[in-house]
Amino acid sequence: MTMPVYFISHGGGPWPWVEEWQSMYAALNQSLQHLPSELPATPKAVLMVSAHWITDEITVGTGAQPGMLYDYYGFPEHTYSVQYPAPGDPALAARVEALLQAGNVSVRQDAQRGFDHGAFVPMAVAFPQATIPMVQLSIRADFDPQFHLQLGALLAPLRDEGVLIIGSGLSYHNLRLLDERGAQPSAQFDAWLQRIVVQSTPQERVQGLADWEQAPSARLAHAREDHLIPLMVAVGAAGGDPAALSYHERHAFGSITASSFRFAQPDA
């Protein structure tokens, strides 16, 4: 049994707990709620690669019971008391560290950091019981696409060990153009992303993402590519598995085209 890999567009801030946003996030909410039914079995653990943990050196969360990191601003007071009490998994963290070190990737440990909103928000929708252990892994601050593709490839053995690897970001992330001005660049970049991720060969997929800045509207879609880099990790972990859209809409945030992707063997 080999677990799929996901890249998910995780939405904005603590959206599941903001009542007036529920209609705007209906499609994303539905896709995340449906995610467990797409798996061959309940994961033993989740390895979460969030756009909201950026470090100079790759770092793995080793805490047995991580707390909460409310890394968003200006939201209703009650969203700063949200709890997602999933346990950590020090054994999985050690396994991640070993796999990366075997590939000559230097890894640090962090036993204190809590779950950021790129992790706990989608997990609270997909797995609200909070019983599946979750370990977070950072992305590196240089945002080197080739490095993160290779990082994902080193993590691929976890898929055969019952671990669900999720890259959590956004297929479009330009907070200055998160209105009707972002409609055209988000649609252009998303069309390219679907062609490269879903319709290309695995080799073309890796090469295309390594050269993502050449895509139409690339730097309008990602003025800073922190929310795209988790896709690189997911694609690296996916290897030769085909991809499919697991979420897509043209009216995210009102006017933005956004997508999520699932990578799995054809019989999974």
For each residue, the residues with C-beta under 8 A, 3 or more apart:
1: 40 41 160 162
2: 40 159 160 264 265 268
3: 39 40 43 158 159 160 162 163 164 165
4: 38 39 40 159 164 241 262 263 264 268
5: 152 159 164 165 166 167 234 237 238 241 262 263 264
6: 35 164 165 166 167 234 246 260 261 262 263
7: 166 167 168 169 171 230 231 234 235 260 261 263
8: 32 122 166 167 168 169 246 247 260
9: 28 169 170 171 172 247 252 258 259 260
10: 51 117 118 121 122 168 169 170
11: 15 25 28 121 122 170 252
12: 15 253
13: 18 72 75 79 117 121
14: 17 18 70 72 75 79 82 117 121
15: 11 12 18 21 24 25 28 121
16: 25 29 121 124 125
17: 14 76 78 79 82
18: 13 14 15 21 22 75 76 79
19: 22
20:
21: 15 18 24 25
22: 18 19 25 26 29
23: 26
24: 15 21 252 253 254
25: 11 15 16 21 22 28 29
26: 22 23 29 30
27: 30 31 247 249 252
28: 9 11 15 25 31 32 247 249 252 258
29: 16 22 25 26 32 33 125
30: 26 27 33 34
31: 27 28 34 35 246 247 260
32: 8 28 29 35 122 125 126 247
33: 29 30 125 126
34: 30 31 37 38
35: 6 31 32 38 39 126 246
36: 39 42 126 127
37: 34
38: 4 34 35 246 262
39: 3 4 35 36 42 43 164
40: 1 2 3 4 268
41: 1 162
42: 36 39 132
43: 3 39 46 132 162 163 164
44: 132 133 161 162 163
45: 89 92 132 133 134 135 162 163 164
46: 43 123 127 132 133 134 135 163 164 165 166
47: 92 96 134 135 137 155 158 163 164 165 166
48: 115 118 119 123 134 135 136 137 166 168
49: 136 137 138 139 165 166 167 168 230 233 234
50: 53 116 118 119 136 138 139 168 169 230
51: 10 54 118 139 168 169 170 173 226 227 229 230
52: 71 116 117 118 119 226
53: 50 59 113 116 118 136 137 138 139
54: 51 138 139 140 141 226
55: 58 59 108 138 139 140 141
56: 140 141
57: 106 107 108 140
58: 55 100 105 106 107 108 137 138 139 140 151
59: 53 55 107 108 109 110 137 138
60: 93 96 97 107 108 109 110 135 136 137 138
61: 66 88 93 110 111 113 135 136 137
62: 88 90 93 94 109 110 111 135
63: 66 67 88 90 110 111 112 113
64: 87 88 90
65: 85 87 88
66: 61 63 86 88 113 114 115 134 136
67: 63 114 115
68: 82 83 84 114 115 120
69: 113 114 115 116 117
70: 14 79 80 82 117
71: 52 116 117
72: 13 14 75 79 117
73:
74:
75: 13 14 18 72 79 80
76: 17 18 79
77: 80 81
78: 17 81 82
79: 13 14 17 18 70 72 75 76 82
80: 70 75 77
81: 77 78
82: 14 17 68 70 78 79 120 124
83: 68
84: 68 115 120 123 124 130
85: 65 130
86: 66 115 120 123 127 130 131 132 133 134
87: 64 65 133 134
88: 61 62 63 64 65 66 93 133 134 135
89: 45 92 93 133 134 135
90: 62 63 64 93 94
91: 94 95
92: 45 47 89 95 96 133 135 158 163
93: 60 61 62 88 89 90 96 97 109 135
94: 62 90 91 97 98
95: 91 92 98 99 158 161
96: 47 60 92 93 99 100 107 135 137 155 158
97: 60 93 94 100 101 107 109
98: 94 95 101 102
99: 95 96 102 103 154 155 157 158
100: 58 96 97 103 105 107 151 154 155
101: 97 98 104 105 106 107
102: 98 99 154
103: 99 100 150 154
104: 101
105: 58 100 101 151 154
106: 57 58 101
107: 57 58 59 60 96 97 100 101
108: 55 57 58 59 60
109: 59 60 62 93 97
110: 59 60 61 62 63 113
111: 61 62 63
112: 63
113: 53 61 63 66 69 110 116 136
114: 66 67 68 69
115: 48 66 67 68 69 84 86 119 120 123 134 136
116: 50 52 53 69 71 113 119 120 136
117: 10 13 14 52 69 70 71 72 120 121
118: 10 48 50 51 52 53 121 122 168 169
119: 48 50 52 115 116 122 123 134 136 168
120: 68 82 84 86 115 116 117 123 124
121: 10 11 13 14 15 16 117 118 124 125
122: 8 10 11 32 118 119 125 126 166 168
123: 46 48 84 86 115 119 120 126 127 130 134
124: 16 82 84 120 121 127 128 130
125: 16 29 32 33 121 122 128
126: 32 33 35 36 122 123
127: 36 46 86 123 124 130 131 132
128: 124 125
129: 132
130: 84 85 86 123 124 127
131: 86 127
132: 42 43 44 45 46 86 127 129
133: 44 45 46 86 87 88 89 92
134: 45 46 47 48 66 86 87 88 89 115 119 123
135: 45 46 47 48 60 61 62 88 89 92 93 96
136: 48 49 50 53 60 61 66 113 115 116 119
137: 47 48 49 53 58 59 60 61 96 155 233
138: 49 50 53 54 55 58 59 60
139: 49 50 51 53 54 55 58 143 148 226 229 230 233
140: 54 55 56 57 58 143 144 147 148
141: 54 55 56
142: 147
143: 139 140 148 224 225 226 229
144: 140 147 148
145: 148 149 209 210 212 225 229 232
146: 149 150 210
147: 140 142 144 150 151
148: 139 140 143 144 145 151 152 229 232 233 236
149: 145 146 152 153 206 209 210 232 233 235 236
150: 103 146 147 153 154 236
151: 58 100 105 147 148 154 155 232 233 236
152: 5 148 149 155 156 165 167 232 233 234 235 236 237 238
153: 149 150 156 236 237 239
154: 99 100 102 103 105 150 151 236
155: 47 96 99 100 137 151 152 158 165 233 236 237
156: 152 153 159 236 237 238 239
157: 99 160 161
158: 3 47 92 95 96 99 155 161 163 165 237
159: 2 3 4 5 156 163 165 237
160: 1 2 3 157
161: 44 95 157 158
162: 1 3 41 43 44 45
163: 3 43 44 45 46 47 92 158 159
164: 3 4 5 6 39 43 45 46 47
165: 3 5 6 46 47 49 152 155 158 159 233 234 237
166: 5 6 7 8 46 47 48 49 122 234
167: 5 6 7 8 49 152 230 231 232 233 234
168: 7 8 10 48 49 50 51 118 119 122 230
169: 7 8 9 10 50 51 118 173 226 227 228 229 230 231
170: 9 10 11 51 173 227 228 258
171: 7 9 186 189 190 193 221 228 231 257 258 259 260
172: 9 182 185 186 189 190 221 222 252 256 257 258
173: 51 169 170 221 222 223 224 226 227 228
174: 177 178 182 185 220 221 222 223
175: 178
176: 223
177: 174 181 182 185 220
178: 174 175 182 253 256
179: 182 253 254 255
180: 183 254 255
181: 177
182: 172 174 177 178 179 185 186 220 253 255 256
183: 180 186 187 255 256 257
184: 187 188 217
185: 172 174 177 182 188 189 217 220 221
186: 171 172 182 183 189 190 217 221 256 257 258
187: 183 184 190 191 250 257
188: 184 185 191 192 216 217 221
189: 171 172 185 186 192 193 215 216 217 218 220 221 222 257
190: 171 172 186 187 193 194 221 248 257 258 259
191: 187 188 194 195 216
192: 188 189 195 196 215 216
193: 171 189 190 196 197 215 259
194: 190 191 197 198 199 245 259
195: 191 192 198 199 200
196: 192 193 199 200 204 205 208 209 215
197: 193 194 200 205 209 231 235 243 261
198: 194 195 242 243 244 245 261
199: 194 195 196
200: 195 196 197 204 205 208
201: 204 205
202: 205 206 238 239 240 241
203: 206 207
204: 196 200 201 207 208
205: 196 197 200 201 202 208 209 235 243
206: 149 202 203 209 210 235 236
207: 203 204 210 211
208: 196 200 204 205 211 212 215
209: 145 149 196 197 205 206 212 231 232 235
210: 145 146 149 206 207
211: 207 208 214
212: 145 208 209 215 218 225 228
213: 218 219
214: 211 218
215: 189 192 193 196 208 212 218 221
216: 188 189 191 192
217: 184 185 186 188 189 220 221
218: 189 212 213 214 215 221 222
219: 213 222 223
220: 174 177 182 185 189 217 223
221: 171 172 173 174 185 186 188 189 190 215 217 218
222: 172 173 174 189 218 219 225 227 228
223: 173 174 176 219 220
224: 143 173
225: 143 145 212 222 228 229
226: 51 52 54 139 143 169 173 229
227: 51 169 170 173 222 230
228: 169 170 171 173 212 222 225 231 232
229: 51 139 143 145 148 169 225 226 232 233
230: 7 49 50 51 139 167 168 169 227 233 234
231: 7 167 169 171 197 209 228 234 235 261
232: 145 148 149 151 152 167 209 228 229 235 236
233: 49 137 139 148 149 151 152 155 165 167 229 230 236 237
234: 5 6 7 49 152 165 166 167 230 231 237 238 261 263
235: 7 149 152 197 205 206 209 231 232 238 263
236: 148 149 150 151 152 153 154 155 156 206 232 233 239
237: 5 152 153 155 156 158 159 165 233 234 263
238: 5 152 156 202 234 235 241 243 263
239: 153 156 202 236
240: 202
241: 4 5 202 238 263 264 265
242: 198 263 264 266
243: 197 198 205 238 261 262 263
244: 198 261 262 264
245: 194 198 248 259 260 261 262
246: 6 8 31 35 38 260 261 262
247: 8 9 27 28 31 32 258 259 260
248: 190 245 257 258 259 260
249: 27 28 252 257 258
250: 187 256 257
251: 254 255 256
252: 9 11 24 27 28 172 249 256 257 258
253: 12 24 178 179 182 256 258
254: 24 179 180 251
255: 179 180 182 183 251
256: 172 178 182 183 186 250 251 252 253
257: 171 172 183 186 187 189 190 248 249 250 252
258: 9 28 170 171 172 186 190 247 248 249 252 253
259: 9 171 190 193 194 245 247 248
260: 6 7 8 9 31 171 245 246 247 248
261: 6 7 197 198 231 234 243 244 245 246
262: 4 5 6 38 243 244 245 246
263: 4 5 6 7 234 235 237 238 241 242 243
264: 2 4 5 241 242 244 268
265: 2 241 268
266: 242
267:
268: 2 4 40 264 265
